[in-house]
Amino acid sequence: MSRAARAVIDLSALRHNLQQVRRVAPQQQIIAVIKADAYGHGIVPVARALADADVFGVACLEEALSLREAGIDKSILLLEGFFHADELPLIRHHKLQIVVHSEHQLDVLASLPAQAFSIPAWLKVDTGMHRLGILPQAVPAAWQRLAACPAVAPLLGLMTHLANADDRGDDTTRQQLECLAAVRPDSSIAVSIANSAGILAWPASHGDAVRPGIMLYGVSPMLNETGLQRGLRPVMTLQSELISIRPCKKGDAVGYGGSWVCPEDMPVGVVAMGYGDGYPRHAPSGTPVLLNGRRAALVGRVSMDMICVDLRGQPDAAVGDSVILWGDGLPAEEIAEYATTIAYALFCGVTSRVKKETIDG
Ligand SMILES: Cc1ncc(COP(=O)(O)O)c(C=O)c1O
């Protein structure tokens, strides 16, 4: 075996997390968000494991095509719709659903003739995120226009995205819900609002279709909370091995820039994992790793291929011992906090040289 850096993807944890979504939102359609290579977990194995989801949500046509090429025939929703009109023939051919979020997209759709397969579409409303979506006052006219497009059918409903749902104390979510309710023509029109934070913390946002992303991968989006506390199981475990142990002397500076100096004679371990693998460059000294199931602290700067760890608490550690960087036993949320980032970015940042291995249970 060569370099040991790998990301182990636990498909049974993924299915468990999907069941947790079903438990919290039992009546709703589940649009499982598997964009960005399933948040870095591998879009095809993740899609296969999430066969019980109702729809897959992806960011672009290329992601949808990778699913179709793998033989996945479930409904797929393009969360940003199309970027250019020349995507529409493939969208039709592969029977994809779209989100319509702009007047420009409406203009393009209005110019299309009817064809054998009409494109199912959600109309996205900007209720306060101020990123994508039709402004609330323009929704009635946009809905009418979309309904009149011969190329579009059925209209799936109104969609919006929550900006601050990870913060229970923030009033923005309530305002966004009120805004959507005000433009919804009647309750027969379906709505899709909730991301993971909405699912976990805002029952009023559940609507008719929920769109879980990060919680499927075992992470809680809520501030100051881990997925484990929510009964979620980590799906990705990033792991590697100790490749060297050095007997350092008091005063030895470890790694680039010598930012960490040994306070006493001590063993320092070197782990085959660095920012070239997607481990965060800004993880500071003190960030935990799990060495043989026990915590040890990172010391010095993260290099491209290696990190160093303090072995004073583990004098028996040996070259070849297993090291977990995040995942099973070490929440990604915790590492993200040390590195002043979010678990989403950690997962998406794992690079292609890290082998992905799937396990099931
Ligand atoms: C439109 C849309 N819905 C749902 C999600 C899922 O969000 P989360 O991963 O926070 O559950 C995303 C992710 O960014 C999104 O862009």
PDBQT file of the ligand as one rigid body, heavy atoms in Angstrom, charges set to zero:
ROOT
HETATM    1  C1  LIG A 401     -30.986  25.752  -2.851  1.00  0.00    +0.000 C 
HETATM    2  C2  LIG A 401     -30.395  24.876  -1.803  1.00  0.00    +0.000 A 
HETATM    3  N1  LIG A 401     -31.191  24.092  -1.084  1.00  0.00    +0.000 NA
HETATM    4  C3  LIG A 401     -30.707  23.279  -0.119  1.00  0.00    +0.000 A 
HETATM    5  C4  LIG A 401     -29.355  23.256   0.170  1.00  0.00    +0.000 A 
HETATM    6  C5  LIG A 401     -28.854  22.352   1.268  1.00  0.00    +0.000 C 
HETATM    7  O1  LIG A 401     -28.347  23.128   2.322  1.00  0.00    +0.000 OA
HETATM    8  P1  LIG A 401     -27.724  22.409   3.617  1.00  0.00    +0.000 P 
HETATM    9  O2  LIG A 401     -26.508  21.713   3.147  1.00  0.00    +0.000 OA
HETATM   10  O3  LIG A 401     -27.393  23.543   4.520  1.00  0.00    +0.000 OA
HETATM   11  O4  LIG A 401     -28.761  21.497   4.119  1.00  0.00    +0.000 OA
HETATM   12  C6  LIG A 401     -28.494  24.082  -0.546  1.00  0.00    +0.000 A 
HETATM   13  C7  LIG A 401     -27.063  24.094  -0.217  1.00  0.00    +0.000 C 
HETATM   14  O5  LIG A 401     -26.365  25.040  -0.270  1.00  0.00    +0.000 OA
HETATM   15  C8  LIG A 401     -29.022  24.920  -1.556  1.00  0.00    +0.000 A 
HETATM   16  O6  LIG A 401     -28.230  25.709  -2.275  1.00  0.00    +0.000 OA
ENDROOT
TORSDOF 0
